[in-house]
Amino acid sequence: FITLLAHQAYRALPDFRGKLRLLAHSSILSRVGASTKSGAVQFSVVDDRSGVAYQEYRCVYGEDVVAALRFLFNAMSEKASPDLPLRGIPRMLYADNGPVTRSQVFQRVMRYLGVEVRTHLPAGKDERQRYHARATGKVERPFRTVKEVHETLYHFQKPQDESEANAWLHNFLVRYNAMDHRSGEYSRIEDWLQHLPAEGVRAVCSWERFCTFAREPEQRKVAIDARVSIDGIRYEVDPDLAGEDVVLWWGLFDQELFIEHGDRRYGPYLPVDGPIPLNRYRAFRKTAAQTRSERIEALAAQLGLPREALESRPDVAVLVQPGEMPVQAFADPDPFRQLTYASPLEAKRAIAQYLGRALATLPADQLEAVNVVVGTTLNKQEVLAQVRACVVRPSEELPDAE
């Protein structure tokens, strides 16, 4: 299926409760601008056919590719609540031509997952000065519905943090997806469940495996002590790389580091020490607008709404619970060769390093067994497991009897 991706940004205040309060007072910016202040960004994906939506709030600085990837992983993963069955890796992702979709890291992760990324033409970029409103209307409509129907309640009852705001938002999305489809025959979620692929939805990998795909390349030179530093975090690499110009592949979500030199990749490497703690920063004097805004917040805090209006489970009679949903196993692209050897020669080198001896010194029957194993599979775990079963390491050999 095709998934539409969009995000809206809101003006920032010092705490998340203030940010959500502004959501109810119509301070939506035109799009996600290059803001240097932290704000509540609302991410959304909408299925192109059914209109089923999934949304989250994120406190980030403008359009952040890290937050976008984390949100997409949550959208593609199986939800804890069965009332939100939307899951699976889409075939195509349609979004605006913003910083997220232009990011090489984002495009690389989508390519690993087998997702085609398409962007629509911005307004006024063609000869006829057209604006394809229908192309973005499917994803902008849920934004407006959430703003007008759900976020107005934040004026009476404010969420304490981002997690509570997302819990209330997902509670509303259950009711939104259960509304009538644009065809009028059944609800949005029923349309999505009735038009699943015959082979099943494509399951996404685990979060740990997803983190290995999100990596940023950087040209660096390794110090003479075989160490490199990234944002104050030092890594110790192979001594052979000391003084060499390499490409660092550092993770956006984990601390593992891979290094590419020539046609070889090394790693993963873990940090050997942490960053230097930062000093404290003084607070700037509040402006007249900030002081006036705080007075307005104090007045708005006097209004209230029972928490049951947002915490109660929606009573949706038309919601259909999915039964046996066909699921395809995740096809791991293994871009950094963590699961399989690149060639039989590399597998034999790894076996020789594991045994601590050259393969030519093995007996003929054991050497033949190693050749059979390498010719059968290149999976690292399977190769080493079969080698342990048929080859005796030198440290395990019994001493000759005198």
VENTA-V402145 format. One record per run of one state. SS is the DSSP state (h for helix, s for strand, l for the rest). FROM is the first residue (numbers start at 1). TO is the last residue. If there is no record, write none. Layout:
SS&FROM&TO  SS&FROM&TO
This chain:
l&1&1  s&2&10  l&11&15  h&16&23  l&24&27  s&28&28  l&29&38  s&39&47  l&48&52  s&53&60  l&61&64  h&65&76  l&77&91  s&92&95  l&96&98  h&99&102  l&103&103  h&104&113  l&114&115  s&116&119  l&120&132  h&133&155  l&156&161  h&162&177  l&178&179  s&180&180  l&181&186  s&187&187  h&188&194  l&195&200  s&201&202  l&203&206  h&207&213  l&214&214  s&215&221  l&222&226  s&227&230  l&231&232  s&233&236  l&237&238  h&239&241  l&242&244  s&245&251  l&252&256  s&257&261  l&262&263  s&264&269  l&270&270  s&271&273  l&274&287  h&288&300  l&301&307  h&308&311  l&312&326  s&327&328  l&329&339  s&340&340  l&341&343  h&344&355  l&356&358  h&359&361  l&362&363  h&364&376  l&377&378  s&379&379  h&380&390  l&391&393  h&394&396  l&397&402
